Amino acid sequence: MNPVRALGVVALFILATSASASSFVATTDAVGGALVGTSDASSDATSSLRDDKVVLAARDDAASFVASQGTIRGVRLEAALSHIRQHNPSLAADDLQLAQAILSL
C-alpha cells in the first residue's frame, strides 16, 4: 500500500471513531436525561404518599402489574392510581412508573 493511501485509511478510521464516540455520548446523555425525569416523577409521588392507606394496600397489585408488564391490573391498583392522580394532577408519570413507585414505599 502506498503512503498516501495508508494515510487516507488512517484519516478515515480516525474520523469514523470520533463520529461514533460523539454519537454514543449524545445518546447516553439523552437516555440519562430521560431517566432523571422518570426518577424525579417517581420520587415526587412517593414522598407524599408514604402513609396513604389506599396506596399501601395496592402493593400486591402493583407487584403483579409490574411483573406482568402491565397486563394484570388489580382493583386496588386501579383505586391507588386514581387516588394518586386526583391528589397530584400535575404528575406526569405513566401507570408503570406509578406502580414501581408504589413498590418502593
N, C-alpha and C positions, 0 to 999 in steps of 0.2 A: 504494500500500500504506500502510495507516495505521501510525503509530509503534509501537503495541502489537504488531501482527502482525510488523513488521520486527524488533523486539526479541526476539520469540519465535523467529523464524527464526535469528537470530544466536545465541541461547542454545542452541538445538538443535544448531547447527553446532559450537559450542564443546564441548558435551558429547560429540557423536559423535567429534570429533577426539581428545579426551583419552582416550576409551574405546579407540579404535583404537591410539593410541600405547602405552597401558599393556598392551594385548593383545599388541602387537608385542614389547615389552620382555620380557614373560613368556615368549613363545615363543622369543625369542632366547636368553634365559637357560637355558631347558630344553635347547635344541639344543646350546648351548655346554657345558653340564654333561655331556651325553652324549658329546660329542667328547673332552672331557678324560678321561673314563673309558676310552674307546677308546684314546686316546694313552698313558695310563698302562699299560694292559694290554699294548700293543704294545711299549713301551719296556722293561717288565719282562721280556718274553720275549726281546727282542733282547740285552739286557745280559748274560745268562748263556749265550747260545748262539752268540756271535760266532765261536768257534773249533771248533764242533762239526761234524765231517765229514759226518755224516748230514744235518744241516740245510743245510749249504752245498751239498751235492750235489743238493738239491731245488730250487735256484733256478730252473732252466729250467721244471720242472714247476709251480712256484709262479707264474711269469710266465704260463704257459698257463692256469692256474686263474683267476687274476685277470682276464686278458684275456677269457676266455670266461664270466665272471661265475659261476664255479663249475661249469660244465658239464664241462670237461676235468679229470680227476683222475688224474694220473700216479702210478706206483708209488713213485717216490722221494718225492713229496709226501706220499703216504699214510704212508710209513715215517717221514718227518720229523714229521708231525702226531702220530702215535702216540708217537714218541720225546719230543717236547716235552711232551705231556700226561702221560707217565709220570714225567718229571723235575720237572714243575710241576703237580701235581694240583689246586692251588687256583686255577690260572689260569682266568679267566672270559673267554676270547676265543673267537670262533667260527672256523671254518676260513678264511674270507676274511680276517679280521683277522690270523691267524697267517701266512697266505700273504703278505700285504702286509708283515708284519714280516720274513719270510724275505727278501723282495726288498730290504728296506732294509739288510741286512747287507753 
